[in-house]
Amino acid sequence: MGNPDPSRVIVAETNRVPFKESNLHPGLWDKRTALRNWPSIILGWRNWLIKVATKKRVDWTTRNLDQCISLSLSDIRKNELMLKAACFFWSNSYNAFLFRQGLMSPTLADVHMLTGLNIVGHINPFSLLVKPTAKLDSTKTRGWSQYIINHKADDRSVSGREHTTFLNMWLDIYIFCGQACSPISNYLTLVERISSNSEIPLGKILLGALYNLLNRVSQHLMENKTIPTITGPWCLLHLWLNLHLHKLVAPELVNLSFPSKYPEEQEEKLPKG
């Protein structure tokens, strides 16, 4: 403070990023577990999304969810080398990447541009600690495909419970890249708040989750610990890196597009129970 030349501080912090402190051993990233929670299209998800969208699209648009929910159908190809390399340049002090061209960090504007989620508003984190009213029957659920069968109604109507369980799966797999291979109820309270209040700043929560993810990964790298399966919005990081570093990673942007409408999928019927 009071020093007009911050170069010493910047140099000191630059020397504390994992790229300088870590031994850069490739074994730090466990190939079996590090990025195994990358989201994929679950059997039955596309048809369930089409069904719920026919009744809830207006609500999704009002709550700035429609663009991000549609993004779950994009089946993004994972660039593991890009994700791993970027993590070595994350600074826990600055909450930013220390790249050669300077400090770069995902912002709320990036989140809104990439996902369309609401970034305006306030929510008290302690209000999310209450128990949700909806409950999942985990004893009858064996994986996400079975989860869809258990919670997708046979008729065309979409009840409040079905909508809640649908959004719970969307948040768990396609937004926060949860660790579990089967459903959990961690996001039910948040889903119920989103369904009843259009001002929930889900974009702020998502950006905070991304910072938390990068800080945990960076800490493991600094301590030369093997990276386990760390939950967090890996897809958001992937989109952000492609957006700002497209000249380096060279994705074929002209060939990328969003589906104009939801295609039908051929679904295998799994036994209930």
Summary of the structure (lengths in Angstrom):
residues: 273
radius of gyration: 20.2
end to end distance: 64.2
largest distance: 69.1
contacts: 721
relative contact order: 0.19
helix: 49%
strand: 4%
